[in-house]
Amino acid sequence: MSDEAEFPSRYAPVDVDLRNPILAAMLAWLWPGAGHLYQRRFGKGALFMVCVLTTYFFGLTIAEGHVVFVRLKQPHPHYSFLGQIGVGLPAMPAVAQKVAKDMGWGPLFGGVMAPPSGKVSIDQHDELASWHEKLGFAFELGVLFTTIAGLLNVLAIFDAYAGPVFTVPGAQPGHQASPSSD
Amino acid sequence: MFDPLFAALPMEEINRLWYALPLVVTISLVYGATRHELPGPIIEHALRFGLWIITFMAIIFVVLWLVTWGL
């Protein structure tokens, strides 16, 4: 049975010109939506850009810039950064802050995305603890929003690299429609 | 009218649930956009997926509410 007969026409796969998929994926990581704009998929580019960046910057703002930072060592490793890095350039100041700290320089950009200063320990009131104390629920919310934004952009990166995974409502799970060869 | 479900929760906790709404919208739209190329199917997919997320969250909410009953 052909795809056209099997699926409603509105859900039929659409030919997508991915141009250079690797370059598009890299652009999509660097700036959410940029890979799709490069592929001239302007609607989806705008959609990814607005959704991902709004979510990311909302989370960053509500937590006063303290929820995106690089700290992967014990105690209290900030593993959320592995998700947050998915938004690309908007998370890069955190890497610059980490380098600045390791080099012994002061925090850059007014301390936004800087890792907690001083020693972080389990049994002492360090700067990380003071952020939690000051921000409370906003800190958790900021981590959630910024991490989800990064993970959503991973989906967008895959879409820029390989195009959409066409699915049809009611179709059997795992059944993926493929563009016809004609 | 007395509502035993929400009477057990402080109003501050209930208001926090509103933060889930923008997340559901963005996740649904982005997920829908990775499954389709045209705006119509993207929106339809996002609506179905958003409804599924809210239903799932509601089920989890009720399960947690029941297992913590009386704590």
gemmi code that builds the backbone of each chain (N, CA, C; Angstrom):
import gemmi

chains = {
    "A": [
        ("MET", (0.852, -1.198, 0.000), (0.000, 0.000, 0.000), (0.892, 1.254, 0.000)),
        ("SER", (0.607, 2.202, -0.839), (1.462, 3.382, -0.902), (1.191, 4.295, 0.290)),
        ("ASP", (2.148, 5.166, 0.591), (1.966, 6.113, 1.685), (0.754, 6.990, 1.445)),
        ("GLU", (0.546, 7.365, 0.180), (-0.538, 8.290, -0.132), (-1.889, 7.674, 0.184)),
        ("ALA", (-2.016, 6.349, -0.095), (-3.275, 5.682, 0.190), (-3.409, 5.375, 1.678)),
        ("GLU", (-2.283, 5.167, 2.335), (-2.312, 4.735, 3.728), (-2.546, 5.894, 4.686)),
        ("PHE", (-1.998, 7.075, 4.390), (-2.064, 8.194, 5.309), (-2.894, 9.326, 4.709)),
        ("PRO", (-3.607, 10.061, 5.572), (-4.298, 11.255, 5.068), (-3.280, 12.205, 4.448)),
        ("SER", (-3.699, 12.904, 3.389), (-2.739, 13.730, 2.651), (-2.107, 14.806, 3.519)),
        ("ARG", (-2.858, 15.299, 4.522), (-2.297, 16.372, 5.341), (-1.136, 15.878, 6.211)),
        ("TYR", (-1.068, 14.560, 6.426), (0.033, 14.012, 7.211), (1.080, 13.343, 6.336)),
        ("ALA", (0.904, 13.446, 5.035), (1.875, 12.809, 4.140), (3.235, 13.478, 4.312)),
        ("PRO", (4.307, 12.700, 4.225), (5.648, 13.280, 4.356), (5.891, 14.363, 3.305)),
        ("VAL", (6.636, 15.373, 3.714), (6.945, 16.501, 2.846), (8.432, 16.458, 2.529)),
        ("ASP", (8.769, 16.696, 1.278), (10.188, 16.755, 0.924), (10.824, 17.973, 1.590)),
        ("VAL", (11.916, 17.757, 2.286), (12.604, 18.851, 2.989), (14.031, 18.930, 2.466)),
        ("ASP", (14.424, 20.123, 2.036), (15.807, 20.328, 1.600), (16.642, 20.677, 2.829)),
        ("LEU", (17.438, 19.721, 3.279), (18.224, 19.929, 4.505), (19.538, 20.655, 4.243)),
        ("ARG", (19.811, 20.981, 2.974), (21.075, 21.612, 2.572), (22.255, 20.819, 3.161)),
        ("ASN", (23.115, 21.474, 3.924), (24.221, 20.736, 4.561), (23.782, 20.362, 5.988)),
        ("PRO", (23.374, 19.093, 6.213), (22.776, 18.742, 7.516), (23.723, 18.939, 8.693)),
        ("ILE", (25.013, 18.683, 8.496), (25.953, 18.828, 9.620), (26.094, 20.300, 10.006)),
        ("LEU", (26.219, 21.152, 9.003), (26.297, 22.592, 9.281), (25.006, 23.077, 9.936)),
        ("ALA", (23.876, 22.573, 9.428), (22.583, 22.977, 10.006), (22.482, 22.546, 11.466)),
        ("ALA", (22.957, 21.327, 11.747), (22.902, 20.846, 13.142), (23.792, 21.701, 14.036)),
        ("MET", (24.970, 22.065, 13.537), (25.870, 22.901, 14.340), (25.266, 24.277, 14.592)),
        ("LEU", (24.655, 24.844, 13.554), (24.012, 26.150, 13.732), (22.837, 26.049, 14.703)),
        ("ALA", (22.096, 24.930, 14.590), (20.934, 24.729, 15.480), (21.382, 24.627, 16.933)),
        ("TRP", (22.577, 24.057, 17.144), (23.074, 23.994, 18.522), (23.562, 25.374, 18.974)),
        ("LEU", (24.307, 26.055, 18.098), (24.872, 27.352, 18.495), (23.788, 28.346, 18.885)),
        ("TRP", (22.727, 28.409, 18.085), (21.631, 29.335, 18.395), (20.331, 28.651, 18.005)),
        ("PRO", (19.461, 28.371, 18.957), (18.225, 27.639, 18.652), (17.454, 28.261, 17.475)),
        ("GLY", (17.148, 27.451, 16.504), (16.404, 27.922, 15.333), (17.283, 28.322, 14.166)),
        ("ALA", (18.578, 28.604, 14.432), (19.455, 29.105, 13.370), (19.667, 28.059, 12.269)),
        ("GLY", (19.733, 26.790, 12.638), (19.914, 25.741, 11.642), (18.751, 25.666, 10.681)),
        ("HIS", (17.552, 25.861, 11.197), (16.358, 25.831, 10.338), (16.289, 27.073, 9.457)),
        ("LEU", (16.721, 28.193, 9.973), (16.747, 29.412, 9.148), (17.734, 29.217, 7.995)),
        ("TYR", (18.867, 28.597, 8.288), (19.848, 28.290, 7.238), (19.229, 27.381, 6.170)),
        ("GLN", (18.367, 26.463, 6.605), (17.710, 25.546, 5.664), (16.478, 26.173, 5.004)),
        ("ARG", (16.242, 27.441, 5.296), (15.084, 28.192, 4.788), (13.776, 27.601, 5.293)),
        ("ARG", (13.789, 26.981, 6.445), (12.568, 26.496, 7.092), (12.212, 27.546, 8.150)),
        ("PHE", (11.737, 28.701, 7.649), (11.634, 29.877, 8.510), (10.608, 29.715, 9.638)),
        ("GLY", (9.479, 29.073, 9.335), (8.443, 28.903, 10.360), (8.939, 28.079, 11.525)),
        ("LYS", (9.546, 26.942, 11.203), (10.037, 26.089, 12.280), (11.218, 26.730, 12.993)),
        ("GLY", (12.044, 27.446, 12.251), (13.159, 28.149, 12.883), (12.661, 29.145, 13.911)),
        ("ALA", (11.644, 29.919, 13.529), (11.083, 30.908, 14.454), (10.446, 30.211, 15.648)),
        ("LEU", (9.750, 29.116, 15.385), (9.094, 28.380, 16.476), (10.111, 27.854, 17.495)),
        ("PHE", (11.170, 27.224, 17.005), (12.193, 26.696, 17.912), (12.881, 27.835, 18.658)),
        ("MET", (13.174, 28.914, 17.938), (13.881, 30.030, 18.566), (13.046, 30.617, 19.707)),
        ("VAL", (11.773, 30.885, 19.418), (10.916, 31.503, 20.432), (10.719, 30.557, 21.611)),
        ("CYS", (10.368, 29.302, 21.326), (10.072, 28.361, 22.418), (11.291, 28.106, 23.289)),
        ("VAL", (12.415, 27.793, 22.667), (13.600, 27.403, 23.439), (14.178, 28.608, 24.182)),
        ("LEU", (14.334, 29.721, 23.477), (14.979, 30.871, 24.123), (14.094, 31.505, 25.186)),
        ("THR", (12.778, 31.535, 24.948), (11.874, 32.080, 25.968), (11.951, 31.239, 27.236)),
        ("THR", (11.917, 29.927, 27.069), (11.991, 29.033, 28.230), (13.320, 29.203, 28.957)),
        ("TYR", (14.395, 29.272, 28.179), (15.732, 29.379, 28.776), (15.889, 30.697, 29.544)),
        ("PHE", (15.573, 31.804, 28.884), (15.814, 33.094, 29.532), (14.824, 33.363, 30.664)),
        ("PHE", (13.628, 32.778, 30.577), (12.704, 32.906, 31.705), (13.315, 32.231, 32.938)),
        ("GLY", (13.809, 31.001, 32.736), (14.420, 30.280, 33.860), (15.634, 30.996, 34.407)),
        ("LEU", (16.438, 31.550, 33.496), (17.658, 32.245, 33.915), (17.321, 33.511, 34.701)),
        ("THR", (16.300, 34.231, 34.243), (15.931, 35.499, 34.863), (15.289, 35.294, 36.227)),
        ("ILE", (14.400, 34.310, 36.283), (13.664, 34.124, 37.546), (14.618, 33.729, 38.681)),
        ("ALA", (15.759, 33.124, 38.306), (16.746, 32.724, 39.323), (17.943, 33.662, 39.336)),
        ("GLU", (17.773, 34.851, 38.783), (18.793, 35.910, 38.837), (20.145, 35.467, 38.279)),
        ("GLY", (20.108, 34.597, 37.276), (21.328, 34.205, 36.570), (22.204, 33.201, 37.294)),
        ("HIS", (21.671, 32.612, 38.386), (22.511, 31.711, 39.186), (22.300, 30.227, 38.885)),
        ("VAL", (21.418, 29.884, 37.953), (21.098, 28.458, 37.767), (21.877, 27.807, 36.627)),
        ("VAL", (22.585, 28.611, 35.838), (23.405, 28.044, 34.759), (24.862, 28.301, 35.119)),
        ("PHE", (25.558, 27.263, 35.530), (26.988, 27.403, 35.835), (27.647, 26.043, 35.696)),
        ("VAL", (28.961, 26.083, 35.523), (29.727, 24.841, 35.347), (30.343, 24.448, 36.682)),
        ("ARG", (29.890, 23.331, 37.188), (30.506, 22.742, 38.378), (30.128, 21.270, 38.364)),
        ("LEU", (31.088, 20.432, 37.977), (30.784, 19.006, 37.820), (31.495, 18.143, 38.861)),
        ("LYS", (32.136, 18.791, 39.830), (32.846, 17.975, 40.833), (32.039, 17.914, 42.128)),
        ("GLN", (32.365, 16.924, 42.938), (31.705, 16.745, 44.226), (32.222, 17.781, 45.224)),
        ("PRO", (31.494, 18.187, 46.246), (30.084, 17.855, 46.440), (29.186, 18.807, 45.652)),
        ("HIS", (27.958, 18.447, 45.509), (26.944, 19.221, 44.792), (27.313, 19.518, 43.340)),
        ("PRO", (27.599, 18.491, 42.547), (27.841, 18.754, 41.123), (26.573, 19.261, 40.454)),
        ("HIS", (26.752, 20.176, 39.505), (25.601, 20.785, 38.827), (25.415, 20.072, 37.479)),
        ("TYR", (24.918, 18.838, 37.545), (24.766, 18.043, 36.326), (23.735, 18.637, 35.360)),
        ("SER", (22.888, 19.522, 35.847), (21.896, 20.144, 34.962), (22.560, 20.863, 33.805)),
        ("PHE", (23.808, 21.266, 34.007), (24.482, 21.994, 32.927), (24.620, 21.119, 31.681)),
        ("LEU", (24.688, 19.812, 31.865), (24.789, 18.914, 30.712), (23.542, 19.024, 29.834)),
        ("GLY", (22.410, 19.361, 30.419), (21.203, 19.642, 29.641), (21.173, 21.073, 29.160)),
        ("GLN", (21.582, 22.001, 30.034), (21.526, 23.433, 29.689), (22.444, 23.772, 28.520)),
        ("ILE", (23.548, 23.027, 28.373), (24.487, 23.330, 27.294), (23.848, 23.090, 25.927)),
        ("GLY", (22.723, 22.390, 25.916), (22.011, 22.148, 24.655), (21.553, 23.411, 23.952)),
        ("VAL", (21.443, 24.533, 24.670), (21.001, 25.771, 24.013), (22.155, 26.488, 23.322)),
        ("GLY", (23.375, 25.986, 23.474), (24.504, 26.543, 22.732), (25.040, 27.837, 23.293)),
        ("LEU", (25.159, 28.843, 22.443), (25.806, 30.096, 22.839), (25.210, 30.754, 24.089)),
        ("PRO", (23.882, 30.744, 24.245), (23.343, 31.396, 25.441), (23.846, 30.791, 26.759)),
        ("ALA", (24.380, 29.562, 26.712), (24.922, 28.960, 27.935), (26.437, 29.092, 28.027)),
        ("MET", (27.052, 29.623, 26.978), (28.510, 29.694, 26.936), (29.135, 30.627, 27.971)),
        ("PRO", (28.455, 31.709, 28.389), (29.050, 32.525, 29.442), (29.395, 31.715, 30.687)),
        ("ALA", (28.652, 30.622, 30.926), (28.965, 29.781, 32.086), (30.333, 29.129, 31.929)),
        ("VAL", (30.662, 28.736, 30.699), (31.980, 28.143, 30.445), (33.060, 29.211, 30.634)),
        ("ALA", (32.791, 30.420, 30.126), (33.754, 31.517, 30.289), (33.961, 31.823, 31.773)),
        ("GLN", (32.878, 31.782, 32.544), (33.006, 32.033, 33.985), (33.859, 30.972, 34.668)),
        ("LYS", (33.670, 29.726, 34.242), (34.450, 28.633, 34.832), (35.935, 28.804, 34.521)),
        ("VAL", (36.226, 29.163, 33.264), (37.624, 29.390, 32.878), (38.191, 30.554, 33.677)),
        ("ALA", (37.411, 31.623, 33.802), (37.872, 32.793, 34.560), (38.155, 32.429, 36.006)),
        ("LYS", (37.306, 31.583, 36.575), (37.529, 31.184, 37.974), (38.793, 30.333, 38.105)),
        ("ASP", (38.962, 29.394, 37.160), (40.151, 28.533, 37.218), (41.441, 29.324, 37.006)),
        ("MET", (41.338, 30.422, 36.238), (42.511, 31.251, 35.994), (42.775, 32.234, 37.141)),
        ("GLY", (41.839, 32.261, 38.089), (42.020, 33.152, 39.225), (41.514, 34.562, 38.986)),
        ("TRP", (40.785, 34.770, 37.904), (40.208, 36.086, 37.654), (38.907, 36.205, 38.436)),
        ("GLY", (38.415, 37.414, 38.548), (37.134, 37.619, 39.208), (35.993, 37.217, 38.293)),
        ("PRO", (34.786, 37.136, 38.837), (33.635, 36.793, 38.003), (33.418, 37.842, 36.909)),
        ("LEU", (33.056, 37.374, 35.712), (32.783, 38.269, 34.588), (31.284, 38.607, 34.559)),
        ("PHE", (30.921, 39.546, 33.717), (29.509, 39.882, 33.439), (28.693, 40.106, 34.716)),
        ("GLY", (29.305, 40.683, 35.717), (28.565, 40.937, 36.951), (28.199, 39.677, 37.714)),
        ("GLY", (28.863, 38.576, 37.414), (28.616, 37.346, 38.170), (27.538, 36.449, 37.601)),
        ("VAL", (26.910, 36.868, 36.477), (25.870, 36.035, 35.863), (26.506, 34.741, 35.343)),
        ("MET", (25.930, 33.619, 35.699), (26.367, 32.280, 35.303), (27.722, 31.902, 35.911)),
        ("ALA", (28.155, 32.606, 36.921), (29.409, 32.251, 37.592), (29.150, 31.098, 38.555)),
        ("PRO", (30.100, 30.178, 38.678), (29.926, 29.122, 39.681), (30.032, 29.716, 41.071)),
        ("PRO", (29.516, 29.008, 42.080), (29.604, 29.550, 43.438), (31.046, 29.816, 43.841)),
        ("SER", (31.276, 30.982, 44.418), (32.645, 31.326, 44.815), (32.989, 30.631, 46.122)),
        ("GLY", (34.266, 30.486, 46.352), (34.714, 29.843, 47.585), (34.506, 28.340, 47.536)),
        ("LYS", (34.676, 27.722, 48.692), (34.575, 26.273, 48.787), (33.104, 25.880, 48.982)),
        ("VAL", (32.696, 24.867, 48.238), (31.344, 24.336, 48.420), (31.458, 23.065, 49.242)),
        ("SER", (30.738, 23.032, 50.333), (30.821, 21.845, 51.197), (29.433, 21.460, 51.666)),
        ("ILE", (29.343, 20.281, 52.229), (28.050, 19.769, 52.657), (27.621, 20.390, 53.981)),
        ("ASP", (28.577, 20.633, 54.850), (28.223, 21.018, 56.222), (28.456, 22.489, 56.533)),
        ("GLN", (28.742, 23.313, 55.501), (28.942, 24.737, 55.772), (28.027, 25.574, 54.894)),
        ("HIS", (27.751, 26.783, 55.381), (26.858, 27.667, 54.640), (27.665, 28.396, 53.565)),
        ("ASP", (27.740, 27.776, 52.368), (28.528, 28.354, 51.278), (27.633, 29.222, 50.385)),
        ("GLU", (28.209, 29.730, 49.289), (27.436, 30.620, 48.419), (26.290, 29.894, 47.717)),
        ("LEU", (26.520, 28.627, 47.360), (25.449, 27.851, 46.733), (24.253, 27.728, 47.674)),
        ("ALA", (24.539, 27.493, 48.936), (23.467, 27.399, 49.933), (22.741, 28.728, 50.070)),
        ("SER", (23.502, 29.831, 49.972), (22.858, 31.148, 50.112), (21.950, 31.438, 48.919)),
        ("TRP", (22.328, 30.939, 47.734), (21.437, 31.103, 46.565), (20.132, 30.349, 46.793)),
        ("HIS", (20.269, 29.118, 47.274), (19.058, 28.333, 47.546), (18.194, 29.025, 48.592)),
        ("GLU", (18.857, 29.551, 49.626), (18.128, 30.196, 50.712), (17.413, 31.441, 50.217)),
        ("LYS", (18.104, 32.211, 49.375), (17.544, 33.474, 48.893), (16.438, 33.248, 47.859)),
        ("LEU", (16.690, 32.325, 46.919), (15.773, 32.169, 45.785), (14.692, 31.122, 46.045)),
        ("GLY", (15.005, 30.126, 46.844), (14.009, 29.114, 47.186), (13.446, 28.407, 45.969)),
        ("PHE", (12.133, 28.457, 45.820), (11.447, 27.778, 44.726), (11.915, 28.287, 43.364)),
        ("ALA", (12.269, 29.570, 43.289), (12.706, 30.149, 42.013), (13.984, 29.478, 41.512)),
        ("PHE", (14.841, 29.055, 42.422), (16.071, 28.374, 42.010), (15.739, 27.044, 41.338)),
        ("GLU", (14.868, 26.261, 41.975), (14.472, 24.966, 41.401), (13.773, 25.174, 40.068)),
        ("LEU", (12.918, 26.186, 40.028), (12.179, 26.471, 38.798), (13.134, 26.901, 37.682)),
        ("GLY", (14.118, 27.713, 38.043), (15.091, 28.169, 37.052), (15.896, 27.015, 36.478)),
        ("VAL", (16.319, 26.104, 37.353), (17.051, 24.918, 36.879), (16.172, 24.111, 35.932)),
        ("LEU", (14.915, 23.936, 36.309), (13.988, 23.140, 35.487), (13.802, 23.765, 34.099)),
        ("PHE", (13.501, 25.065, 34.067), (13.224, 25.731, 32.788), (14.467, 25.732, 31.887)),
        ("THR", (15.617, 26.075, 32.446), (16.814, 26.158, 31.606), (17.249, 24.777, 31.106)),
        ("THR", (17.085, 23.759, 31.958), (17.469, 22.405, 31.533), (16.520, 21.890, 30.456)),
        ("ILE", (15.235, 22.110, 30.639), (14.266, 21.664, 29.631), (14.511, 22.394, 28.314)),
        ("ALA", (14.852, 23.678, 28.383), (15.148, 24.427, 27.149), (16.297, 23.782, 26.393)),
        ("GLY", (17.349, 23.414, 27.122), (18.487, 22.765, 26.473), (18.117, 21.433, 25.859)),
        ("LEU", (17.325, 20.648, 26.577), (16.938, 19.335, 26.061), (15.996, 19.470, 24.868)),
        ("LEU", (15.128, 20.479, 24.904), (14.241, 20.703, 23.745), (15.057, 21.057, 22.507)),
        ("ASN", (16.124, 21.821, 22.729), (16.939, 22.189, 21.565), (17.670, 20.983, 20.979)),
        ("VAL", (17.911, 19.959, 21.797), (18.502, 18.726, 21.256), (17.546, 18.121, 20.224)),
        ("LEU", (16.247, 18.150, 20.525), (15.259, 17.665, 19.548), (15.334, 18.502, 18.270)),
        ("ALA", (15.456, 19.819, 18.450), (15.522, 20.713, 17.284), (16.783, 20.451, 16.462)),
        ("ILE", (17.881, 20.118, 17.148), (19.128, 19.820, 16.439), (18.945, 18.577, 15.568)),
        ("PHE", (18.315, 17.556, 16.121), (18.051, 16.340, 15.343), (17.155, 16.659, 14.153)),
        ("ASP", (16.168, 17.534, 14.360), (15.265, 17.904, 13.274), (16.020, 18.633, 12.170)),
        ("ALA", (16.974, 19.478, 12.565), (17.778, 20.184, 11.560), (18.684, 19.216, 10.807)),
        ("TYR", (19.159, 18.194, 11.492), (20.094, 17.256, 10.870), (19.387, 16.259, 9.956)),
        ("ALA", (18.252, 15.736, 10.408), (17.632, 14.616, 9.684), (16.217, 14.895, 9.216)),
        ("GLY", (15.669, 16.069, 9.534), (14.294, 16.360, 9.147), (13.316, 15.753, 10.141)),
        ("PRO", (12.030, 16.054, 9.966), (11.035, 15.583, 10.930), (10.799, 14.082, 10.835)),
        ("VAL", (10.455, 13.483, 11.975), (10.071, 12.068, 12.008), (8.576, 12.035, 11.764)),
        ("PHE", (8.179, 11.904, 10.506), (6.760, 12.002, 10.178), (5.986, 10.878, 10.851)),
        ("THR", (4.961, 11.272, 11.595), (4.077, 10.288, 12.221), (2.637, 10.633, 11.870)),
        ("VAL", (1.790, 9.643, 11.941), (0.386, 9.821, 11.605), (-0.455, 9.428, 12.808)),
        ("PRO", (-1.452, 10.257, 13.188), (-2.301, 9.896, 14.316), (-2.969, 8.543, 14.082)),
        ("GLY", (-2.915, 7.690, 15.081), (-3.567, 6.395, 14.969), (-2.717, 5.339, 14.309)),
        ("ALA", (-1.563, 5.733, 13.767), (-0.697, 4.743, 13.137), (-0.059, 3.872, 14.205)),
        ("GLN", (0.359, 2.673, 13.820), (0.956, 1.765, 14.789), (2.267, 2.359, 15.300)),
        ("PRO", (2.558, 2.182, 16.589), (3.818, 2.704, 17.127), (5.017, 2.151, 16.359)),
        ("GLY", (5.944, 3.013, 16.103), (7.153, 2.591, 15.398), (7.025, 2.674, 13.895)),
        ("HIS", (5.801, 2.913, 13.404), (5.624, 3.014, 11.971), (5.937, 4.439, 11.540)),
        ("GLN", (6.946, 4.604, 10.760), (7.347, 5.933, 10.313), (7.086, 6.081, 8.824)),
        ("ALA", (6.340, 7.110, 8.488), (6.079, 7.363, 7.081), (7.344, 7.857, 6.409)),
        ("SER", (7.604, 7.408, 5.240), (8.805, 7.864, 4.541), (8.397, 8.509, 3.230)),
        ("PRO", (9.152, 9.508, 2.800), (8.810, 10.174, 1.545), (8.849, 9.182, 0.384)),
        ("SER", (7.896, 9.346, -0.500), (7.887, 8.457, -1.655), (9.043, 8.802, -2.578)),
        ("SER", (9.471, 7.804, -3.332), (10.661, 8.001, -4.152), (10.350, 8.744, -5.446)),
        ("ASP", (9.056, 8.833, -5.818), (8.733, 9.523, -7.063), (8.487, 11.000, -6.865)),
    ],
    "B": [
        ("MET", (-18.283, 26.082, 48.807), (-18.332, 24.616, 48.831), (-16.980, 24.074, 49.291)),
        ("PHE", (-17.002, 23.144, 50.205), (-15.756, 22.579, 50.733), (-15.154, 21.601, 49.719)),
        ("ASP", (-13.931, 21.817, 49.401), (-13.262, 20.927, 48.453), (-12.123, 20.227, 49.185)),
        ("PRO", (-12.279, 18.947, 49.527), (-11.253, 18.279, 50.334), (-9.919, 18.143, 49.615)),
        ("LEU", (-9.962, 18.128, 48.287), (-8.704, 17.969, 47.537), (-7.812, 19.181, 47.714)),
        ("PHE", (-8.358, 20.351, 47.386), (-7.534, 21.545, 47.405), (-7.429, 22.163, 48.798)),
        ("ALA", (-8.328, 21.757, 49.694), (-8.214, 22.256, 51.071), (-6.967, 21.698, 51.732)),
        ("ALA", (-6.504, 20.540, 51.227), (-5.317, 19.922, 51.810), (-4.037, 20.591, 51.346)),
        ("LEU", (-4.123, 21.433, 50.334), (-2.939, 22.076, 49.781), (-2.962, 23.570, 50.062)),
        ("PRO", (-1.838, 24.152, 50.482), (-1.798, 25.605, 50.639), (-1.965, 26.286, 49.274)),
        ("MET", (-2.545, 27.478, 49.284), (-2.781, 28.190, 48.025), (-1.483, 28.450, 47.270)),
        ("GLU", (-0.384, 28.656, 48.007), (0.898, 28.902, 47.360), (1.318, 27.704, 46.507)),
        ("GLU", (1.052, 26.498, 47.035), (1.402, 25.282, 46.288), (0.558, 25.169, 45.023)),
        ("ILE", (-0.706, 25.513, 45.129), (-1.593, 25.417, 43.964), (-1.160, 26.410, 42.891)),
        ("ASN", (-0.808, 27.626, 43.320), (-0.391, 28.645, 42.350), (0.878, 28.244, 41.608)),
        ("ARG", (1.729, 27.429, 42.224), (2.956, 26.989, 41.565), (2.664, 26.121, 40.346)),
        ("LEU", (1.498, 25.496, 40.350), (1.152, 24.630, 39.213), (1.063, 25.416, 37.914)),
        ("TRP", (0.804, 26.738, 38.007), (0.689, 27.551, 36.792), (1.999, 27.578, 36.007)),
        ("TYR", (3.108, 27.384, 36.702), (4.389, 27.388, 35.993), (4.511, 26.203, 35.031)),
        ("ALA", (3.686, 25.190, 35.234), (3.738, 24.028, 34.334), (3.131, 24.366, 32.972)),
        ("LEU", (2.234, 25.345, 32.960), (1.501, 25.630, 31.718), (2.414, 26.058, 30.556)),
        ("PRO", (3.287, 27.076, 30.752), (4.185, 27.428, 29.632), (5.104, 26.290, 29.228)),
        ("LEU", (5.488, 25.463, 30.204), (6.341, 24.323, 29.858), (5.582, 23.323, 28.983)),
        ("VAL", (4.335, 23.059, 29.336), (3.528, 22.123, 28.541), (3.366, 22.665, 27.116)),
        ("VAL", (3.119, 23.965, 27.010), (2.928, 24.576, 25.681), (4.200, 24.455, 24.844)),
        ("THR", (5.338, 24.837, 25.419), (6.583, 24.811, 24.628), (7.010, 23.386, 24.293)),
        ("ILE", (6.900, 22.492, 25.268), (7.295, 21.100, 25.001), (6.398, 20.513, 23.912)),
        ("SER", (5.106, 20.767, 23.981), (4.180, 20.231, 22.983), (4.498, 20.772, 21.596)),
        ("LEU", (4.725, 22.077, 21.521), (5.000, 22.689, 20.212), (6.310, 22.178, 19.619)),
        ("VAL", (7.356, 22.128, 20.435), (8.647, 21.673, 19.919), (8.578, 20.198, 19.526)),
        ("TYR", (7.927, 19.388, 20.359), (7.818, 17.964, 20.025), (6.998, 17.784, 18.748)),
        ("GLY", (5.898, 18.533, 18.654), (5.076, 18.441, 17.436), (5.857, 18.861, 16.203)),
        ("ALA", (6.698, 19.870, 16.364), (7.478, 20.363, 15.230), (8.557, 19.376, 14.794)),
        ("THR", (8.950, 18.472, 15.698), (9.927, 17.458, 15.279), (9.249, 16.264, 14.613)),
        ("ARG", (7.927, 16.270, 14.576), (7.186, 15.168, 13.953), (6.542, 15.558, 12.631)),
        ("HIS", (6.447, 16.846, 12.363), (5.790, 17.318, 11.144), (6.545, 18.518, 10.591)),
        ("GLU", (6.201, 18.878, 9.362), (6.867, 20.009, 8.725), (5.920, 21.191, 8.528)),
        ("LEU", (4.633, 20.910, 8.385), (3.670, 21.969, 8.090), (2.961, 22.436, 9.359)),
        ("PRO", (2.553, 23.720, 9.393), (1.973, 24.279, 10.627), (0.725, 23.545, 11.120)),
        ("GLY", (-0.164, 23.167, 10.214), (-1.410, 22.518, 10.635), (-1.171, 21.254, 11.437)),
        ("PRO", (-0.495, 20.273, 10.858), (-0.207, 19.052, 11.624), (0.610, 19.301, 12.889)),
        ("ILE", (1.509, 20.313, 12.863), (2.301, 20.615, 14.071), (1.368, 21.035, 15.209)),
        ("ILE", (0.436, 21.947, 14.884), (-0.492, 22.439, 15.914), (-1.373, 21.295, 16.422)),
        ("GLU", (-1.887, 20.485, 15.501), (-2.743, 19.368, 15.918), (-1.985, 18.405, 16.823)),
        ("HIS", (-0.763, 18.079, 16.415), (0.053, 17.165, 17.218), (0.332, 17.777, 18.592)),
        ("ALA", (0.629, 19.083, 18.606), (0.930, 19.756, 19.872), (-0.281, 19.744, 20.797)),
        ("LEU", (-1.468, 19.946, 20.239), (-2.680, 19.935, 21.073), (-2.907, 18.557, 21.682)),
        ("ARG", (-2.767, 17.525, 20.860), (-2.960, 16.165, 21.372), (-1.904, 15.831, 22.432)),
        ("PHE", (-0.660, 16.200, 22.149), (0.432, 15.869, 23.063), (0.298, 16.655, 24.373)),
        ("GLY", (-0.091, 17.926, 24.262), (-0.296, 18.747, 25.455), (-1.393, 18.166, 26.337)),
        ("LEU", (-2.469, 17.724, 25.709), (-3.578, 17.107, 26.455), (-3.106, 15.823, 27.132)),
        ("TRP", (-2.277, 15.067, 26.427), (-1.745, 13.822, 26.996), (-0.866, 14.137, 28.214)),
        ("ILE", (-0.034, 15.162, 28.121), (0.840, 15.534, 29.241), (0.006, 15.929, 30.462)),
        ("ILE", (-1.014, 16.778, 30.215), (-1.844, 17.249, 31.328), (-2.587, 16.085, 31.970)),
        ("THR", (-3.094, 15.164, 31.136), (-3.781, 13.982, 31.679), (-2.825, 13.143, 32.518)),
        ("PHE", (-1.631, 12.937, 31.997), (-0.624, 12.150, 32.714), (-0.283, 12.812, 34.049)),
        ("MET", (-0.086, 14.135, 34.013), (0.237, 14.857, 35.254), (-0.907, 14.768, 36.249)),
        ("ALA", (-2.140, 14.829, 35.747), (-3.304, 14.743, 36.633), (-3.372, 13.371, 37.296)),
        ("ILE", (-3.077, 12.330, 36.523), (-3.096, 10.975, 37.094), (-2.030, 10.838, 38.182)),
        ("ILE", (-0.832, 11.329, 37.882), (0.244, 11.270, 38.876), (-0.122, 12.083, 40.123)),
        ("PHE", (-0.740, 13.243, 39.892), (-1.180, 14.100, 40.997), (-2.134, 13.334, 41.911)),
        ("VAL", (-3.119, 12.668, 41.322), (-4.117, 11.940, 42.109), (-3.459, 10.770, 42.842)),
        ("VAL", (-2.558, 10.061, 42.162), (-1.885, 8.922, 42.804), (-1.074, 9.400, 44.014)),
        ("LEU", (-0.318, 10.483, 43.832), (0.480, 11.005, 44.944), (-0.405, 11.513, 46.075)),
        ("TRP", (-1.506, 12.122, 45.687), (-2.445, 12.645, 46.698), (-3.013, 11.495, 47.523)),
        ("LEU", (-3.341, 10.386, 46.846), (-3.909, 9.245, 47.546), (-2.897, 8.553, 48.457)),
        ("VAL", (-1.672, 8.364, 47.943), (-0.694, 7.637, 48.757), (-0.185, 8.476, 49.930)),
        ("THR", (-0.370, 9.795, 49.845), (0.068, 10.650, 50.971), (-1.120, 11.070, 51.839)),
        ("TRP", (-2.254, 10.466, 51.583), (-3.467, 10.817, 52.344), (-3.214, 10.582, 53.836)),
        ("GLY", (-3.467, 11.580, 54.614), (-3.345, 11.430, 56.061), (-1.963, 11.662, 56.624)),
        ("LEU", (-0.983, 11.932, 55.760), (0.372, 12.174, 56.259), (0.479, 13.579, 56.844)),
    ],
}
model = gemmi.Model(1)
for chain_id, residues in chains.items():
    chain = gemmi.Chain(chain_id)
    for i, (resn, *xyz) in enumerate(residues, 1):
        res = gemmi.Residue()
        res.name, res.seqid = resn, gemmi.SeqId(i, " ")
        for name, pos in zip(("N", "CA", "C"), xyz):
            atom = gemmi.Atom()
            atom.name, atom.element = name, gemmi.Element(name[0])
            atom.pos, atom.b_iso = gemmi.Position(*pos), 0.0
            res.add_atom(atom)
        chain.add_residue(res)
    model.add_chain(chain)
structure = gemmi.Structure()
structure.add_model(model)
structure.setup_entities()
